[in-house]
Amino acid sequence: MSKLTVSAKTNLLGLSREKMETFFVSIGEKKFRAQQMLKWIHHNGVGDFDEMSNISKALRERLKDIAEIRGPEVVSSHFSEDGTCKWVIRVASGSCVETVYIPDGKRGTLCVSSQAGCALDCSFCSTGKQGFNSDLTVAEIIGQVWVAAKHFGNVPAKMDRSITNVVMMGMGEPLLNFDNVVDAMNLMMDDLGYGLSKRRVTLSTSGVVPALRKLGSVTDASLAISLHAPNNALRDKLVPINKKYPLEELLDATAEYMGGLSDKSRVVTIEYTLLAGVNDQPEHAKQMARLLKNTPCKINLIPFNPFPYSGYERPSNNAVRRFQELLAQAGYNTTVRKTRGDDIDAACGQLVGQVNDRTRRSARYIEARQLDSTQDVPTIKKGAA
């Protein structure tokens, strides 16, 4: 599929409060116009300038010439028997990504993608098997929240809303799309955006350590670490980026981020996918307890969700229960994630979308995304393969 045509107009959907203010000042308008626009877009879900009643007709007409509010294209929607929803969304590169909504009582979590495909190639994740295609723009990331909020009738904005939490745990490694993910998360937490608490917006990383060390200077969102193994030898096989940034460095960077938060009561979430006969044995639980003894955390165990040709199997319920009990006995708050949406391939690790012109993971590609001594934020050398 060829790439979609990209408009020359400024897409206001992807502008943070600061960038929205800069946009309006640049066209000779007052900063307060940014507040009006953000409310129309994110509080009310409006994408048509003509519906913005408190903006003059002259300005509305001018905005039509230079700007737009363009949400991502929804290719298809899928609805599970358990209430889980999945949207397949086409992005500018022509690839498709997936967004998943998971209801749980009064809580509703939206799992948002940050990239089309993923370069990290974790062995148990179907997304990584497609390789990497493109970073999502801010508009494409926040647009997933915009689409879901409108679907659930959460516009105009109200207190009793379906989406209570957003997790950057969809397709892609968020810290390899650093700037766009940070801008999108800050919009989620902005009172002029979606007004979500910093406790309710979570970034999950597999361990891009330099970017994690930078993260605390630009956001105070909650943090989750995709651990999946209690020692370096096993994690090298399951999560290849561990070869570059081993567990000791990852946990040190995690402590640095959590220590920089103003709310000292928050703890990091440790995600651990249980693979039958691979990392689900009692010795693994004991190793994990020792590994995390100096890391205030809560542990979320995720029984593997099968996908074709993965080579892995889901552990038995007894194995999962035994693993949880051993961690609980060691003093850890440990939960087991319910499998939701597997009938529509929306469960954790099953998101695949449709990634075009895939670029497989390579040492040069990963190296191009890291911080070095001359850079302040992660960058990518386009075409690295």
C-alpha positions as CSV (number, residue, x, y, z in Angstrom):
1,M,0.0,0.0,0.0
2,S,1.3,3.4,-0.8
3,K,1.7,6.1,1.8
4,L,-1.3,8.3,2.5
5,T,-1.2,11.9,1.2
6,V,-0.1,14.2,4.0
7,S,-1.8,17.6,4.2
8,A,0.2,20.8,4.2
9,K,-2.2,22.2,6.8
10,T,-1.3,22.2,10.5
11,N,-3.2,19.4,12.3
12,L,-4.3,21.0,15.5
13,L,-5.2,17.6,17.0
14,G,-1.6,16.9,17.8
15,L,-0.6,20.2,19.3
16,S,0.1,20.4,23.0
17,R,-1.0,23.5,25.0
18,E,2.3,25.2,24.5
19,K,2.4,24.4,20.8
20,M,-1.2,25.5,20.3
21,E,-0.4,28.8,21.9
22,T,2.6,29.2,19.6
23,F,0.4,28.4,16.6
24,F,-2.2,31.1,17.4
25,V,0.5,33.7,18.3
26,S,2.2,33.0,15.0
27,I,-1.0,33.9,13.1
28,G,-1.5,37.1,15.1
29,E,-4.1,35.8,17.6
30,K,-4.1,35.9,21.4
31,K,-2.9,32.9,23.5
32,F,-6.4,32.4,24.9
33,R,-7.5,31.0,21.5
34,A,-5.4,27.9,22.3
35,Q,-7.5,27.2,25.4
36,Q,-10.7,27.5,23.3
37,M,-9.4,25.2,20.6
38,L,-8.1,22.6,23.0
39,K,-11.5,22.4,24.7
40,W,-13.3,22.1,21.4
41,I,-11.1,19.3,20.2
42,H,-10.5,17.2,23.4
43,H,-13.4,18.1,25.7
44,N,-16.1,18.2,23.0
45,G,-14.6,16.0,20.3
46,V,-15.3,18.6,17.6
47,G,-13.3,18.4,14.4
48,D,-15.3,21.0,12.4
49,F,-14.3,24.7,12.8
50,D,-17.9,25.7,11.8
51,E,-19.2,24.2,15.1
52,M,-17.0,26.3,17.3
53,S,-19.5,28.9,18.3
54,N,-17.2,31.1,20.5
55,I,-14.7,31.6,17.7
56,S,-15.4,34.4,15.2
57,K,-16.5,33.5,11.7
58,A,-13.5,35.4,10.2
59,L,-11.1,33.3,12.3
60,R,-13.0,30.1,11.5
61,E,-12.6,30.8,7.8
62,R,-8.9,31.6,8.2
63,L,-8.4,28.4,10.1
64,K,-9.9,26.4,7.3
65,D,-7.2,27.6,5.0
66,I,-4.2,26.9,7.2
67,A,-5.3,24.2,9.7
68,E,-7.3,21.1,10.2
69,I,-8.4,18.7,12.9
70,R,-7.7,15.3,11.3
71,G,-8.1,12.2,13.4
72,P,-6.7,8.8,12.4
73,E,-8.6,6.7,9.9
74,V,-10.5,3.9,11.5
75,V,-10.3,0.9,9.2
76,S,-12.3,-1.5,11.3
77,S,-13.8,-2.0,14.8
78,H,-14.1,-5.2,16.7
79,F,-16.0,-6.0,19.8
80,S,-15.4,-8.9,22.2
81,E,-18.0,-10.8,24.2
82,D,-16.3,-9.6,27.4
83,G,-16.7,-5.9,26.5
84,T,-13.2,-5.4,25.1
85,C,-13.1,-3.1,22.0
86,K,-10.4,-3.0,19.3
87,W,-9.9,-0.4,16.6
88,V,-7.6,-0.9,13.6
89,I,-6.3,2.5,12.6
90,R,-4.4,3.4,9.4
91,V,-1.5,5.9,9.9
92,A,0.3,8.2,7.5
93,S,2.9,5.5,6.5
94,G,0.1,3.4,5.2
95,S,0.5,0.8,7.9
96,C,-2.2,-0.1,10.4
97,V,-2.0,-0.1,14.2
98,E,-4.4,-1.3,16.9
99,T,-5.9,0.4,19.9
100,V,-7.7,-1.7,22.6
101,Y,-10.2,-0.6,25.3
102,I,-10.5,-3.0,28.3
103,P,-13.4,-2.5,30.7
104,D,-13.1,-3.7,34.3
105,G,-15.9,-2.7,36.6
106,K,-15.8,1.1,37.0
107,R,-12.4,1.2,35.4
108,G,-11.8,1.4,31.7
109,T,-8.3,1.2,30.3
110,L,-7.3,2.3,26.8
111,C,-4.1,0.6,25.4
112,V,-2.5,3.0,22.9
113,S,0.1,2.3,20.2
114,S,3.1,4.5,19.6
115,Q,4.7,2.9,16.5
116,A,3.6,0.9,13.5
117,G,5.4,-2.4,14.3
118,C,8.3,-2.6,16.7
119,A,12.1,-2.9,16.3
120,L,12.8,-4.7,19.6
121,D,11.7,-8.1,18.5
122,C,10.8,-9.6,21.9
123,S,10.4,-13.3,21.1
124,F,7.0,-13.7,22.7
125,C,5.3,-10.7,21.1
126,S,3.5,-10.8,17.8
127,T,4.0,-7.1,17.1
128,G,7.7,-7.5,17.0
129,K,7.5,-10.3,14.5
130,Q,6.4,-7.8,11.9
131,G,9.4,-5.5,12.3
132,F,9.3,-1.7,12.4
133,N,7.7,0.6,9.9
134,S,7.2,4.1,11.3
135,D,6.8,6.3,14.4
136,L,3.3,7.6,15.0
137,T,2.8,11.4,15.1
138,V,1.4,13.1,18.2
139,A,-1.9,13.4,16.3
140,E,-1.9,9.7,15.6
141,I,-1.2,8.8,19.2
142,I,-3.6,11.2,20.9
143,G,-6.0,10.6,18.1
144,Q,-6.5,7.0,19.4
145,V,-7.8,8.6,22.7
146,W,-10.0,11.0,20.6
147,V,-11.6,8.2,18.6
148,A,-12.3,6.1,21.7
149,A,-13.7,9.0,23.7
150,K,-16.1,9.9,20.9
151,H,-17.1,6.2,20.6
152,F,-18.1,6.0,24.2
153,G,-19.9,9.3,24.2
154,N,-17.4,10.9,26.6
155,V,-17.8,14.2,24.8
156,P,-18.7,16.7,26.0
157,A,-16.2,15.7,28.7
158,K,-17.8,14.5,32.0
159,M,-16.7,13.1,35.3
160,D,-18.4,9.7,34.8
161,R,-16.3,8.6,31.8
162,S,-15.6,5.2,30.3
163,I,-11.9,5.8,29.8
164,T,-10.3,6.2,33.2
165,N,-6.8,5.0,32.4
166,V,-4.5,5.1,29.4
167,V,-1.5,2.8,29.0
168,M,1.3,3.2,26.4
169,M,1.4,-0.6,26.0
170,G,0.1,-1.1,22.5
171,M,2.2,-1.6,19.4
172,G,5.8,-0.2,19.5
173,E,8.4,0.8,22.1
174,P,7.2,4.2,23.4
175,L,10.7,5.4,24.4
176,L,11.9,5.0,20.8
177,N,9.3,7.6,19.7
178,F,10.2,9.8,22.6
179,D,9.1,13.4,21.7
180,N,5.8,12.4,20.2
181,V,4.9,10.0,23.0
182,V,5.8,12.6,25.7
183,D,3.7,15.3,24.0
184,A,0.7,13.0,23.6
185,M,0.9,11.8,27.3
186,N,1.1,15.4,28.5
187,L,-2.0,16.2,26.4
188,M,-3.7,13.2,28.1
189,M,-2.9,14.7,31.5
190,D,-3.6,18.4,30.6
191,D,-6.8,19.8,32.1
192,L,-7.4,21.3,28.6
193,G,-6.8,17.8,27.1
194,Y,-8.3,14.8,28.8
195,G,-7.5,15.7,32.4
196,L,-6.2,12.2,33.4
197,S,-4.3,11.9,36.6
198,K,-0.5,11.2,36.4
199,R,-1.3,8.0,38.2
200,R,-3.6,7.0,35.4
201,V,-1.3,7.5,32.4
202,T,1.3,4.8,32.2
203,L,4.3,4.4,29.9
204,S,5.6,0.9,29.5
205,T,9.2,0.3,28.3
206,S,11.2,-2.8,27.6
207,G,14.4,-1.0,28.7
208,V,15.6,1.8,26.5
209,V,17.8,3.1,29.4
210,P,19.2,6.4,28.0
211,A,15.7,7.6,27.1
212,L,14.3,6.4,30.5
213,R,17.0,8.5,32.2
214,K,15.8,11.5,30.2
215,L,12.1,10.9,30.8
216,G,11.8,12.3,34.3
217,S,12.7,15.8,33.0
218,V,9.7,16.0,30.7
219,T,6.9,14.1,32.4
220,D,5.7,12.5,35.6
221,A,3.5,9.8,34.2
222,S,3.4,6.4,35.8
223,L,6.0,3.8,34.7
224,A,5.8,0.1,33.9
225,I,8.8,-2.1,33.1
226,S,8.4,-5.1,30.8
227,L,10.7,-7.4,32.7
228,H,9.8,-11.0,31.6
229,A,12.9,-12.6,33.0
230,P,14.6,-12.6,36.4
231,N,18.2,-12.9,35.1
232,N,20.3,-11.5,32.2
233,A,20.9,-14.8,30.5
234,L,17.2,-15.5,30.0
235,R,16.3,-11.9,29.3
236,D,18.9,-11.7,26.6
237,K,16.9,-14.4,24.8
238,L,13.4,-13.1,25.5
239,V,14.0,-9.3,25.3
240,P,17.1,-8.7,23.0
241,I,17.6,-5.1,24.1
242,N,18.8,-6.5,27.4
243,K,22.1,-7.3,25.7
244,K,22.7,-3.6,25.3
245,Y,21.1,-2.5,28.6
246,P,21.2,-5.3,31.2
247,L,19.0,-5.6,34.2
248,E,21.3,-3.8,36.5
249,E,21.3,-0.7,34.3
250,L,17.5,-0.9,33.8
251,L,16.7,-1.1,37.5
252,D,19.1,1.7,38.2
253,A,17.4,4.0,35.6
254,T,14.0,2.9,37.0
255,A,15.0,3.9,40.5
256,E,16.3,7.3,39.2
257,Y,12.9,8.0,37.4
258,M,10.8,6.9,40.4
259,G,13.0,8.8,42.8
260,G,12.5,12.0,40.8
261,L,8.7,11.9,41.1
262,S,7.1,14.4,43.6
263,D,4.7,11.7,44.8
264,K,6.9,9.3,46.7
265,S,4.1,6.8,47.3
266,R,4.0,5.7,43.7
267,V,5.7,2.5,42.7
268,V,6.8,1.0,39.4
269,T,4.7,-1.7,37.8
270,I,6.7,-4.8,36.8
271,E,5.2,-6.7,33.9
272,Y,6.1,-10.3,33.5
273,T,4.7,-12.6,30.8
274,L,4.7,-16.2,31.9
275,L,5.8,-18.7,29.3
276,A,5.3,-22.4,30.0
277,G,8.5,-24.1,30.9
278,V,10.6,-21.0,30.1
279,N,10.3,-18.5,32.9
280,D,7.5,-19.8,35.0
281,Q,9.4,-22.1,37.4
282,P,9.7,-21.7,41.2
283,E,13.4,-20.8,40.8
284,H,12.4,-18.0,38.5
285,A,10.0,-16.6,41.1
286,K,12.7,-16.8,43.7
287,Q,15.3,-15.1,41.5
288,M,12.7,-12.3,40.7
289,A,12.1,-11.7,44.4
290,R,15.8,-11.3,45.0
291,L,16.3,-9.1,41.9
292,L,13.5,-6.6,42.9
293,K,14.3,-6.5,46.7
294,N,15.4,-2.8,46.4
295,T,12.8,-1.8,43.9
296,P,9.4,-0.6,45.3
297,C,7.0,-2.2,42.9
298,K,3.8,-4.1,42.2
299,I,4.0,-7.1,39.9
300,N,1.6,-7.9,37.1
301,L,1.8,-11.5,35.9
302,I,0.6,-12.0,32.3
303,P,-0.1,-15.6,31.2
304,F,1.1,-15.9,27.6
305,N,-1.5,-15.2,25.0
306,P,-0.8,-17.6,22.0
307,F,-0.3,-16.5,18.4
308,P,0.7,-18.6,15.4
309,Y,4.3,-19.9,15.2
310,S,5.3,-18.2,18.4
311,G,6.9,-21.4,19.7
312,Y,5.6,-20.7,23.2
313,E,2.7,-22.1,25.3
314,R,0.5,-20.7,28.0
315,P,1.4,-22.0,31.5
316,S,-1.2,-24.0,33.5
317,N,-3.4,-22.3,36.0
318,N,-1.5,-24.2,38.7
319,A,1.8,-22.9,37.5
320,V,0.6,-19.3,37.4
321,R,-0.9,-19.6,40.9
322,R,2.3,-21.1,42.3
323,F,4.4,-18.3,40.8
324,Q,2.1,-15.7,42.3
325,E,2.1,-17.3,45.7
326,L,5.9,-17.5,45.9
327,L,6.1,-13.7,45.1
328,A,3.4,-12.9,47.6
329,Q,5.2,-14.9,50.3
330,A,8.3,-12.8,49.5
331,G,6.2,-9.7,50.3
332,Y,5.3,-8.5,46.8
333,N,1.9,-7.2,45.8
334,T,1.3,-9.5,42.8
335,T,-1.7,-9.7,40.5
336,V,-2.5,-11.9,37.5
337,R,-3.8,-10.0,34.5
338,K,-7.1,-11.4,33.2
339,T,-7.0,-12.4,29.6
340,R,-9.4,-10.1,27.8
341,G,-10.4,-9.8,24.2
342,D,-8.5,-12.9,23.0
343,D,-11.5,-13.7,20.8
344,I,-10.7,-10.6,18.7
345,D,-6.9,-11.0,19.0
346,A,-6.8,-8.0,21.4
347,A,-5.1,-9.6,24.3
348,C,-1.7,-8.6,25.5
349,G,1.0,-9.6,23.0
350,Q,-1.4,-10.3,20.2
351,L,-1.6,-6.8,18.6
352,V,-0.3,-7.0,15.0
353,G,-2.1,-4.4,12.9
354,Q,-0.7,-4.4,9.3
355,V,2.9,-3.2,9.0
356,N,4.1,-2.5,5.5
357,D,7.6,-2.5,4.1
358,R,8.9,-4.0,7.4
359,T,12.4,-3.3,8.7
360,R,13.7,-6.0,10.9
361,R,15.5,-5.3,14.1
362,S,19.2,-4.8,13.7
363,A,22.1,-3.5,15.8
364,R,22.5,-0.4,13.6
365,Y,18.8,0.4,13.9
366,I,18.7,0.2,17.7
367,E,21.9,2.2,17.9
368,A,20.4,5.0,15.9
369,R,17.6,5.4,18.4
370,Q,19.7,5.8,21.5
371,L,21.0,8.8,23.4
372,D,24.7,9.6,23.0
373,S,27.0,12.2,24.4
374,T,25.9,14.9,21.9
375,Q,22.2,14.3,22.0
376,D,19.5,15.3,24.5
377,V,16.7,13.2,23.1
378,P,16.4,9.9,21.1
379,T,16.6,10.3,17.4
380,I,16.4,8.0,14.4
381,K,18.4,7.8,11.3
382,K,15.8,7.3,8.7
383,G,16.4,4.2,6.6
384,A,18.6,2.5,9.1
385,A,18.1,-1.3,8.8
